[in-house]
Amino acid sequence: MRKAMRLSVILIVAVLLAGVATLIGIIRLPLPEEGGSHVLSALGEAVVVEFDSVGVPHIRATSRTDAYAALGYVTARDRLFQMDMLRRKTGGRLAEIFGSAFVKDDRWSRVMGFERLAGAILRQLPAEQRAALTAYAAGVNQAMRDTAAWPWEFTILAYAPEPWRPQDSILVALNLADLSYSADQERAASVMRVALPEAVVDLLTPDGDCYNELLAPRTPERCTPSALPAREIEQLMREAKGREKSAGLVQNEHAPRGSNGWVVAPGKTRDGHAILANDMHLSLEAPNIWYQADLAYGSRRMEGLTLPGLPMIITGTNGRVAWGLTSVEGDFADLVRLRKDAAAPLQYRTPDGARDFSNRIERIGVRGAPEIALPVKETIWGPVLPEPLLGSEVALRWTMLDPIATNLDLMEMDSVATAAEAAPLMRGAGVPPLNALLADSSGSIMWTLMGKIPKRRGLSGLFAEFWDDGSVGWDGYYSQQELPRIVDPASGYIVSANQRMLGAADFAPKIGHDYSGGFRAWRIDQRLSLSSRVDEHDMAALQLDASTEFYRYYQTLALRALNAPESEGDEDSAPLIHALEAWDGRAEDNSLGLPLIVEFRNSLIDAVLSPLLARCRAVDPGFVYDWSNADVPVRRIIDGGSAELLPERDTHRDWPHFLRAVLRESARRLAQSNGRNSVAELRWGEANRVDIRHPLATATPFVAPFLNMPRIPVAGCRQCIRFYFAEAGKSSGANVRMVVAPGRESEGLMQMAAGQSGQLGSQHYSDRQMDWVAGRSRPFRATTFNGRMALTPAP
């Protein structure tokens, strides 16, 4: 009996060891070496790749095509699974791997027709750009042939990646198209226009906050004590009383995307060189969305960030000009309401008469289920969306569905010598419209818009309209000469942090309807205006600024309500007052009070605005209000002080009573979610933790602790220059922080979340994460190398 038990234990241990060995093998076998000699048939001449201490490749080639072939080779060795996911996401092919849970995502991409669009874009590219894509694809495919085993994700999911095609790089580029998609807000605004009085719609749809107005005035009266549509608001509040509780109509700020960027002229720097600072905010995942690279070929050198799968330095420097990008947060998509005749349901009206819909069938493969045949209707304006609006079908007119809106012109940044020379290239460059910041080695600084900006006729773009009579529509795009720019301003700096860049006096057309970065831009502007003789380290420190006076209004509001005479002696108020008074105005790990203030602000926006929006849900059951500048109407209503405007007037006798109720419910919910009895001693770092996950972490819980970055406190907030946001398993923040002066790259600084490699088991999978959390910079340009790889052409 004892012998049998020993044999059973030995067998179990052996099975466990075999399992561990297999798992280690799955993880270790695909890891690339940072050295050796490899044959790459696409090369014309030999290429040398050196790897620095954090795994960044430094490529030395004779020609640009050879450099991009080598870039494809090393990127695929580090990021192959990520590259495959990026092309599958845009191509609408995720359900083939993950099953029916991803059919909805694939439907969207298929309706957009991104696969067909990528082919059209590829055909129109200049020959040199197509050659670069072909060379890059050859490098990727050679890396796939050379690997000893597929990265572990392919093994777990039981599939092998297909060969890389040049158009796959276009699909990767089109992943950025989402940065310019604004039709969801247009859908919500169109419902509001039908359901609500015009004055209330105007109140609820500010295109900026008061910080935007300080920097670029367009509607300054929104920030003065002006008359509210009080009668209309009172009526809506009264109506909402009789309905089922209407909270939840407000989605208080979608997972934000944006960026910070600024350029400083030589007159404000210590060494007389212009400096660029750029930290781009996108979803934070492991691996990082960006892949750092250094490409030198002939007399040219490009250093900076690439998107895995796309052979192009997105933001960086060529030694003479440095460039950075931020999101415009403009309106580049319109919903076109379609008018049809009952007698001809297969036609729709256009300015040239009735036309037949074009039709295509998209076939979506679904793992473990039958293929789905998805019929898609097309119009002269774009595809018909699956969801109708206000009882009519709508087509989507979106710049990113126009093949001429996407190109790889940023490749040509390798040859520009000045900001003035780079500006027209940037204005014509493709993918989404963006803010472009430029600094050159002679000291010039510049801002301009990049990409295709629609010229609207007869409409603002905020609401969906019928376009069939020809009175409204697009008259093409603004030409490069018409796009605005700022060149060498007297202030000595330019800031772009997703705020409105120009007031009405500087550029009359209205590009966007909801600019979110007002406070960040104002704070950067204030810091730079008071600075003189700065250097790269000062700019890196500014990127980490966690001061956030934005929330001071809500702190003051809460304290005033708690200290009202009728609240005296209330024992529940003491811990709340303690937390609120302890806040130091910052979003650091140890900041007290901020968790309560942020929760109070979010709850208050929902509590004040949801009753106003109750009619909208009756018009559209799926209605959600999602406005970055929701603070503007909320503050105007509260500051009006009228009890007639109170939500739930039967429950609350005045505003202090209402505010105390919202605050206490916020405190209760916050304490519960953080496992506390009280929020009095709850610090920001306890509520604000790193939440950077691998896409497969949920499906592979046994390795999730190794896949995800440690959930530790991190400084920063939504309304901080040090931007960070995490909620419901998703987070956004500065994927990278870059500071560089063109011509002084050796003095430049870089921070990067997670690491350079996407290969679990690589030393570079997460070796930069703790520096990123702590805000420690590494040199932008490495001077020492750990490995050297030789790539040679085929004999």
N, C-alpha and C positions, 0 to 999 in steps of 0.2 A: 504493500500500500504506500509506504513512505517513498519507495523507489519510483512508483508511478507518479506520485506528486512531484518529485524532483524532475522527472522527465517532462511533466506538463509545464512546470515553471521554466525549464530550459527552453522548451518549444516556444512558449509565449515570449520570452526574452529574445529568442532568435528571430521570431516574426517581427517584433518591435524594432530590433536592430536592423533587420532587412528593410523595414519600412523607412526608418530614419536614413539608412544608406541610400535608398532609392530617392528619397526627397532631396538629400544633399546632392546626389548626382543630377537630378532634374534642374536644380538651381545652379550648380557649379559648372556643368558641362558647357552651357552656352556662353560663359564669361569669356570675353575677348582678352587677348594679351596686348599690352601696350608696347609692342616691339615686334621684331622678326621681319621677314621679307615676304611679300605677297605679290602675286601677279594680278594685274588689273588690265584686262585686254582693251578697255576703252581709252587707255592713256596713249598720248603721242610721245611723251617723254617721261622719264622717271620723276617720282614725287617723294618727298620726305615729309613725314608727319611726326612731330614731337609732342609728347603729352606732358602737361605741367602737373603740379602736385594735386590739383583737384580734377584732373582728367580732361581738361580742355585741350582739343587738338589744335596744333599750330602747323598749318599746311604750307609747304613751300613747293611751288610748281612753276613751270615755264609759261603755261597758258591758263586762261580763265576756265576753259572747258576741262582741262586736267585738274584744276583746283576743285571744281564742282564734282567731278567724278570721285575724287578722294574724299570730299565732304560727304557724298552719298554713302561711300563705303564705311567711314567711321561713324556716321550718324546711325546707320542701320545696325551696326554692331552694338550700339548703346540703347537705341530707342525703337527697335523694329515693331514691337507690339503696339506701342503708342502710335507710330506711323500708320499701321494697319487700321487701328481704331479711327484715326482721323479721316482716312479716305473712306472707310465704311460708313462713318457717321454722315458725311456729306453726300455720299453716293446712295444712301438709303439701304444699307446692307447689314445692319446690326442684327436684325431678327434671324438672319441666316446662322448666326453664331449663338445668340442668346435666347432665341425663341420668341413666343408671342408677346412677352412683356415689352418688347421694343418695336412692335409693329407701328404704334402711334408715331414714334420718332421717324421711322422709315417712311410712313405715309407723307409726312411733311416734306422730307427731302425729295420724294418722288413727285409730289405735286409741283414743287419748285423746278423739277427737271434738272438738278445740278449735274448729273452725269452727262446729259446731252449738252448742257451749257459748257462744261469743261472741255468737251471736244471742240465746240465752236470757238472758245477762247484760244485753245492751242493752235488751231488752224490760222488764226489771224496774227499770231505773235511774229515779231521779226525773226529772221533766220538765226541770228546769234542767240536769242533767248531760247528758241526751240533746241538749238544745239546744246545749250547748257542743261536743259531739262533731260535731253537724251543721255548726256554724259553722266548726270546725277543718277538717272535710273539705272544705267549700266553699273555704277558703283554700288548702288543698293543691291542689285541682283547678284553681283559678285560676292558681296558680304553674305548673302543668303546661301550661296553655294559653298562658301568657305566655312560656315559655322558647323561645329561638331554636333550641335543639337539645337532645336528651336528653343527660344526663351520659354521659361516654365509656363507662362500663360497659355501658349499654344498647346503645350502638353496637357495641361489641366482641361482645356476646352476641346481637346481632341480635334484640332484642325491645323492645316498648314497654310501659311500665307501664300497668296498668288504672286507671280512676278510683278515687279513694280513697272508701271507705265509712265511715260511723260505726263499724261493727263491726270495721273494720280496726284502729282504735285499741284496741279490746278485745283483738284478737289480739296487738298490740304489748305491751299490759300483761301478757298471759299468758306472754310470754317470761320474765318474772321468776318464773314458777311453779317453774322448776327449782330455785330456791333452797330450796324446801321439800320436794323429792323425796328420800326416804330409803329407798325400797324395795329398792335394790340391797344396802345393808348388811343389811337384814332377810333377804334371800335368802341372803347369805353366812352370817349367824348361824344361820339355820335348818339349813343344811347342817352347820355345826359342831356343832350340838346333836345331830344324828344320828350324826356320825362320831366325836366326841370325848367324853371324860369330862366330866361337868358342871363339875368344879372347874377343868379346863383351859379350858373355854368361858368361865367366869367370869373367869379370868385374862386371856384374850385380848380381852375386850370391856369394858374400863374406860370409863366415861362421861366421865372427865376425868383429868387428870394431877395431880401434887402441887401445882402452882400453882393449879389450880381448887380443890383442897381447902383451900389457905390462904385463898382469897377467899370461898368458899361451901362449907363442909364438908358432905359427904354420905356419903362412904365413906373416911374418913381412914385406916383400917387398911391401905389399899392403899399408903400411903406410910410404913409402919413396917416394921421387920424382922420380918415375921410368917412363919408357916409357908407354904411353897410346896406345891403338890400334887406333891411330888418323885417319888413312885413312878409316878404317871401320866405325868409328863414323861419320866422315864427309859425307860419302856416305849415311848413314842412315838418317842423318839430311837433306840432299839434297832431298832424296826420299820423306820424310815426308812433304816437302813444297807443293808438288802437291796434297796431300791428303786433305780430309776433316779434320778439326782441330782434332788432335789426343789426346788432353788432356783427362784425365779420365781413362787412362789405368793403372794408378798407384793407388792402394788402400794403402795409406800411413799408414802402421801399422794397422793390424787387432786389434780388441778390445783386448788389451794385457792381458795375464794371466801369472802369474809367482809367485815369492815370494822373500823375503829377508830372509836370515838366516845367523847366525854366532855363533861360540862358542869361548870363551876366556878362556885361561888356568889360573891356580891359580897365576902364576907369574905376571900377569897383573891386578889382582883384589885386592881390599882393604882387604878382609877378607880371602884370600887364597882359595876360592872355585871357581871351574869352573862355568861359566855362559853360558846359551843358550839364544839367542834371535831369534824369528821367527815371521814374519808377512807374511801371505799367501794372495796372490792377486788373487781373482776370481771375477766373476760378482757380483756387489753389488745390492742386492734386499732386500725387506722387506717381510718375515723375513730373518735374516742372514742365510747363508748357513750352518754355524757351530752352534752346540748346546753344551754348556759347561756342564761338569759333573764331579763329584767326586765319585769314586766307591771304597769302602773298603769292603773286604771280607776276613775272616780269618786273616792271618798276612800280606795280600797284600793290596796295595792301588794304584789306578790309577787316576790321575787328568789331565784334559785337555779338548780336543775338540773331539766331535763325529760328524758324519754326520747323521742327522735325518733319522732314518730307518735302521741304521747299528750299531750293538752292538760292538763297537771297539773304543778305544781311538786312534785317528789318529795321534795327536801330543800332547805331554805332558810329564809327569814325573811319575815314580813309587817310588820316594823318594830316589832312589840310582842312577838311570840313567834318564836323560832328553833327549828327542829327538825332532827334528824339521825336516820339509820337505820343499823342493823347487822343482819346475819343472826343468827337465833336458833340455827341448827344443831340444831333440834329434830326430832321424829319426827311427821310429819303425814300419813303414808301407811302403810297396812297391806296385806299380802298375805293374802287370804282363800282358804284351801285349800277346794276344792270337792269335796264327796262326791256320787258318783253311783251309781245302781243299774245293774248290768249289764243288767238287763232294760229299762231306760229311759235310754239314753245321751244322749237329747236333753233330759233334765231334770237338775236339780241340787237338792239338799236345802236347805231353809231352815227357820227356826224355825216357820214356818207350813205346812210340808209341802213336797212336791216341786213345782217350778215349771219351766216351759219357759224356755229361754234366749230372750232377744230377739235379733234378728239384723238387721244392716244391711250394706250393701255400700258400701265406699269405693272410688272410682275414681281411681287415681293416674295422671296423665299423665306420660309419660316421653319426653323429647326423643330423637328418633332411634330409638324403640322402641315397640312396641304398648302401649296402655293396660293397666294392671294392675287387675284387680278383686279387691279385698281384703275377704274376709268377716270381720266383727267380731261376736263374741258379747257380749251384755250380761247382767249379773245385777242383782239389787236393790242390790248393793253397788258395782258399777262394771263396767268392761269386763274381759273375760277376756284376760290377757296371752298373747302368742304362745308364750312359753317356759314350759313346765311347771316345777314345783318338787317335788322328791322324789316324782316319779311321778304327781302329780295336777295338774290344771289349777288356776290361781289367778286370782282376780279382784282388782282393785285398788280399794281404798277410800282415796281421797285427797281431802283438803279442797279442793284446787284444782279438782276436777271437780264441785264443788257450786256452782251459780250464785250462791248467796247469799254465797259466800266472796270474791267480787270486786265491787268498786264503785269509784267515783271520789270518795269522800268527802274525800280530801285537797284537793279543790277548795275545800272549805268552810273550809280553814285561813286563807282571806283575811279572815275576819271575827272570829277569836278574839282576845281581848285578854290572856289570862293562860294560864299553863301548866295551871292547874286547869280552865280552860274548854276547853283543847285536848285534855286527856287522854281524856275519853270519846269524842271524835271520833276520835282516833288508835286507841283500842281497837276501834272499830267499822269502821275503814277496811279496805279490801280489798286484793287481790292476795296475796302470800305473808305468812305470819306473820313479823313482824320485831320487833326491839327498837327502841323509840322513845325518843329523848332530847329533852327540852324545856327551854328556858330562856326566861324572859320579862323584859321591861324593868323590872319591879319587883324582880327579883332572885331569883325562885323557880326552882328546878331540879327536874327530875322524870325518872324512868324508868318505862316501863310496856311491856307486851306489846301488839302490834298484830295484828289478824287473828283468824282462827278456829282455836282450839286444841281438838282432840278430847278428849272425856271418855271414857276407856276403861273397860270393865267386864270384869273377869276375865282381862285380858291386859296385858303390859307394853308390847307393841308392838315388842319386839326380835325376836320370832320369829313366823313365819307359823303361824296356827292354823286349825282348822275352826270355822266360826261357825254351823253348822247346828242346834245344839241350843239356841241362845239364851243359853247361859251366858257367852259372850264377845261383845264387840261394842263399839259406840260408843253412848253416851247423849247424842247431840248434841254441843254445844260449850260450853265455859265461857262464862258470861255476862260482860258487861262488869264487873259488880260483883264477880265471882269472880276476875278476872284480877289478878295482883299488881302492885304499884307501889312505888317508893321516892320519897319526897318530902322535899326539903330535909334531907338527912342531916347529922349533927353534923360529919362529916369535912369538909364544904364542897365535895364533888365526888362525881360518879357516873361510873363507867367501864363501858363496854360494848364489848368487843373479841372477841366470839364465845365468851367463856367462859360457864360456868354462872353465872347472875346471882344465884340464891338457893340457900341450903343447905336441907337437909331440914327444919330447924326453922322456916324462913320460908315455905316453900311445899312441901307434902308431895308433890303429884303430880310424877311424873318426866316432863319434857317431851321430853328428848333422851337419846341414848345415846353421843354422841361429840363432846364440846365441844373444839374445836381451839385456841382462843385463850388458853389459860391463861397462858403466859409473857408474851404481849403485854399482857394485862390486868394481870398482876402488876407488870410493869415500869412501865406507865403509873401504876398505883396508887402504886408506890414513889416515882416522880418527883413526883407531885402531892402526896403526903403530906409531902414535904420542901420543897415550894414555898410561897412566900407572896408576895403582891403581884405577881401575874403579869399580863401583858397579851396581846394578840393575837399579837405577835411571839414571845413565849415559847411559846405554844401551837403555833404553826407550827413552831418549832424542835423541840418535843417530837414532832411528827409525823414528823420526820426522824431521830429517835434510832435509830442503827444498832448500839447495844450489844446483845450477845446472849450472856449468861451461860448460856443454855440449853445451848450446845454445850460448856461447860466440862467437864462430866462425861466426854464422849468424848475430849477432849484429855487429861485426867488418866488415863483408862483406857488410852489408847494409850501414853502416856509410861511408865506403870507397867510395861506389858508389854515395852516396848523396853529398859527399864532393869533388867529382871529379871537375876539373876546369870548364868543360862544364855545370855543374849543378849550378854554382854560380848565385845568384840572382833569383833563382827559388823559388817563394813564397810557392809552394806546399811542398817544402822540409823542411821548418822550423819546422812545427809541428811534422813531422816524426823524424827529428834529435832530437828534444826535448824529444820525447818518448823513442827513442833508447838510448840516453845518460843518461836518468834517471834510466835505469834499474840497480838494485843493485846486480845482480847475483843470486837472490833468487826467489822462487815461493811462496811468502807469500801473504796473502790477499791484502796487500796494495802495492805490487810491481808494479811500473809503467813500461811500455815498453814491458814486457814479452808477453802480448797477441799479440802484433804486430810481435814480433820476432818469436813466435811459428807459427803464421799464414803464415809469410813469408817463413819459413823453409818448411812447408807443401806444399805451392804453388810452391816453387822452385823445390822441388823433382819431382812434377808432370810435371812442365814445361820443365825440363831438360831431364827427362827419357821417357816421353810419346812418343816423336818423334822417339826415338831409338826403341821403342817397337811396332811401327805402323804395321810392317810386321806380328807381332804375332796375331793381331786381324784378319788379312786376313786368317791366317791358322786356327784359332779357334775363332769364333765370340764371345765366352764367356770369352776370355782370360782376366785375371786381374793379374797384377804384385803386389805381396804383400810380401815385404822383409823388415824385421825389420832393417837391416843394409843398407838400401838404401842410407843413408848419405855417405857411403864409395865411391861408383861410382860417385855420384854427386859432392862431394868435389874434387875428382881427376880430373874430367872434368873441373870444374871451375878453380881449381888451375893451371891447364895446361895453362890457359890464352890465348889459341889460338882462334882467331876470326873464324877460319875455323870450330870450333866445336860448334858454336853458334846455338841454336834453332832459327828458323824463321829469317834467316840472311837477308832476304829482308826487314824486318821491323826494325831490330836492327843493328846499325852500329858497336857496340862493346859490351863487357861484361858489363861495367858500365851502358850503356844505357838499356840493357836487364834487369839487376838487378833492376834498378830504376822502370822500367815498372812493373815487378813482384811485387815489394814492394808497389807501389801505388795501384795496383789492390787489393793486400792483405789488405791494409789499408781501401780501399773503402768497400770491402766486410765485413771486421770486424766491421767497424763503422755501417754499415747497420744492421748487425745481432744483434748488441747491442743497437740499437736505438740512435746512436750518430751522430753528425755532423763531429766529429774529434776523432781520437784515441789518441790524445796527452795526455789526462788525464785519459785514461782508465786503471783501475787497474786490477791486475790478479784476484782478488776475484770477480769482476763483470763478467768476462768471464769464471771463473772456479768455478762453484757452485755445491753443493751437488745435485745429481740426483739419489736418491734411491727410487724405486717405487715398489709397490705391483703388482704382475702379473695381477690382475683384475682391477687395477685402471682405465685404459682406458675404460673398459666396464661398470664401475660403477662410473661415474663422480660425483654423488651426495655425495659419501663418499670418493672420491679420496683425498681431503685435509687431511683426517684423516688417510688414508692408507699410503700415501707417506711421506717420511721424508721431513722436511722443506728445500726449495731450498735456502740455504744461502751460502755465500762465504766459501771456504775451501782452505787451503794451500796444496801444493804438486803438482806434475806433472808427466808426463810419464818418464821423465829423472831425477827423484829425488829419493833419498832413501825413502822419504815420497811419495810413489807412489799413484797417483790418475789420473784417466782419465774418461772423460764423453763426449759423443757425440751421437747425434741422439737418445736420450732417453735411452741410455745404458751407464753404468759406470762400471769401474773396479777399485779395490783398495784393501787396506789392510782390509779385513773383520774383522780380529782380529790382535792385536799386543800383543805378549806374551814374557815375560822375566822371566826366572826362573833358579835358581841354585839348582841342586838336593841335597836334604837334608836341604835346606833353603827355602822351598816352602812358608813359612809364609812371607818371604821378597820379593816374586815374585810379578810381576805386570802384569795387563791385561787390554786391551782396546778392545771394541767390538762395531761394528756398529749396529744401531737399538736397539735390545734387545734380551732377552732370549726367549720370547714368540712370537708365530705367531698369537695369538688370539687378534684381534682388540678389544679394551676395557680393556684388561689386563694392569695393571700398568707396566708390564715388556715388553710391545710391543715396546716401543721406549725410555725407561728410561736411556739407555746407549748412545744414539745418540749424545747428546750435549757434553758429555765427549769425545766421539770419534772425533768429529769435532774439539774440542779445544785441543785435545792431552792430556787429563787428564787420568791418570791411576787409576785403582782400585786395591786392593790387589788380587793377584792370588788365594790365599786361604783365605776364609772367616773364621772369628772367632766368629761371632755372627749370630743368626738365628731368622727368623721371624715366621716360621711355622714348625710344626712337624706332619708328617703323619705316621700312623702305617699300614703296609701291613701284613696281616696274611694269612696262608694257609687255604684252605677250611676245615671245620670240617670233 
